[in-house]
Amino acid sequence: MNLSALFRFYYDNKKYLPGLTLIVGLSLVSGVLKMLAATCWGRAVDLGVAGMVTDMLINAGLMGLFILLDCTRTAVHYRIIGGITENMFLEVRSRAFEKITQGDSSVLENHFRTGDVAARLNSDIDFLSTFSSGHISNFSRMIFSGMFGLAACICISWQLALIYMIILPISIWMVSAISKPIQAQSKRSMDSTGSAMSIAADTISGALTVKAFAAQETLGVRFDLGIDAAYQEKVRTEKLSMKMTAVKYIAKVMQLMSLFIMGAWLVQSGMLSVGAFVAFVTLTNYITEAFDSSDYMLKSLRSAAANAQRYYEVIDIPNEWGGPALQGQSTVPCQAESLCFTYDQAARPALDGLNLTVPPGQKVAIVGTSGCGKSTLVKLICRLYLPEKGRLKLFGTDIAAWDPNALRQNIAIVTQDPNLFDGSIYENIAYGKPGLSREECMEALKAVSLWDFVCSFPDGMDHIIGESGQTLSGGQKQRLCIARAMVKQAPLVLLDEATSALDLQTERDVQNSMDQLLAGRSAIIIAHRLSTIQNADYIYVMESGKVVEEGPPTELMKRHGKYYEMCKLQGITEGKV
């Protein structure tokens, strides 16, 4: 049984181990109290048979006292375990979420799917919480009750106890051997379920696209295949559980038959009193309870180990490697020299010897066909990836030397797909500037021509936009993202198809506002719609990860090269936009 991940889990949360140890200690007390109660019951029976009523009542009273103490222990137990596990798993969830937000972006992007990560953060940790808060205490209670019960049984009648001591190890070994594959199968089942949930998450987030392309059936088939794979793994696990149940049942029958046959002979022979036999039978209930639950204990233990393993697959994602630099060494926002980057070593380079410079205070546009490397360059500038070859300097400091958070404080970005969060309009804009005043928010909304729209709501800026801004149109979402970038007032602004979702009139309104707000700042503008970059100071035309043409817009038009041909395709000619 590979329990290394589970041991590591509790070691990493070792400050809660004293509390968990106390819970196990209380479970031990429970075993002692149950043993004493059963012993008093047996004595009471013998004393009653002998006609010693007073002594019988005393032992019956002691039995009731031990039972009452065990009930009190149970109440204390649940009061303690609730507080311990609540605080413990609050930290566990926070640690996992922090890893998702601070982990290496390349690992997260290439090796994890959204639905699977959500499953690891929810159901996997939920099971570990249930295991820690309920299973550990319950299992330890049954184990200790069974152990003390067995010890008392040996003291009462070693002959009867010998039968158990022969049968129990064999039965436990058989159950353990059958349960070995459960951990691996549990992990495979959870991985298959995570895959299916990832498809479901994609379907929900892209519901409009799915319906527009009538892809429901295709995605449904993929989802069904994922669920079926998880189901098949669960079926295999249940088959193993059934085998364990059968083994357990056979062992139980053997125990009962041996117990009553041997017990009847001992009582008849005068070697065992009736009361002692009653106490023995009572104590064997605790042994039987522990034995009956052994398969579930092993299954839960293996499942917990599998969940811990999946949890650490996330926790072990390396954090972003950061340098010591907290500020730049010059005012030049961006400079790339022979920059190279490949997502997959076997694939064509996304950037292949790229050279590019963004002077201070200038708006530099980057254009090119899809797949030419524009978005990859944005990811490198944001330090989501590091270059393989060449150099990339931000504000005069090599990208690898920057502290990631310090660098990103100098960058504001608006991507092609508007990313908004469930909350109010104000809260979404305030992500760009913590502590944003209401007046600053209002000015930003006016700058992107959203103020009149916001005023149409009774709660104004406090209007809730729903998950991913589902109550807004595509253009409104994009303008809200632009407003968020504006309030950050970063020296370098990245606009990755920032106006792609806007109609022409709204685009002009937003463009005018952006021109005013970008004054004195540097900007890198990536665009397919070339009409949005005619007032750029400089343009780079990319192809296959390289710059194939560069210069001011007017000069590029005069050359009649790549840029000129792209403009002609979009109906833009010299002197006419």
Secondary structure, 3 states (H helix, E strand, C coil): CCCHHHHHHHHHCHHHHHHHHHHHHHHHHHHHHHHHHHHHHHHHHHHHHCCCHHHHHHHHHHHHHHHHHHHHHHHHHHHHHHHHHHHHHHHHHHHHHHHHHHECHHHHHHHCCHHHHHHHHHHHHHHHHHHHHHHHHHHHHHHHHHHHHHHHHHHHCHHHHHHHHHHHHHHHHHHHHHHCCHHHHHHHHHHHHHHHHHHHHHHHHCHHHHHHCCCHHHHHHHHHHHHHHHHHHHHHHHHHHHHHHHHHHHHHHHHHHHHHHHHHHHHHCCCCCHHHHHHHHHHHHHHHHHHHCHHHHHHHHHHHHHHHHHHHHHHCCCECCCCCECCCCCCCCEEEEEEEECCCCCCCCCEEEEEEEECCCCEEEEEECCCCCHHHHHHHHCCCCCCCEEEEEECCEEHHHECHHHHHCCEEEECCCCCCCCCEHHHHHHCCCCCCCHHHHHHHHHHCCCHHHHHCCCCHHHCECCHHHCCCCHHHHHHHHHHHHHHHCCCEEEEECCCCCCCHHHHHHHHHHHHHHCCCCEEEEECCCHHHHCCCCEEEEEECCEEEEEECHHHHHHHCCHHHHHHHHCCCECCEC
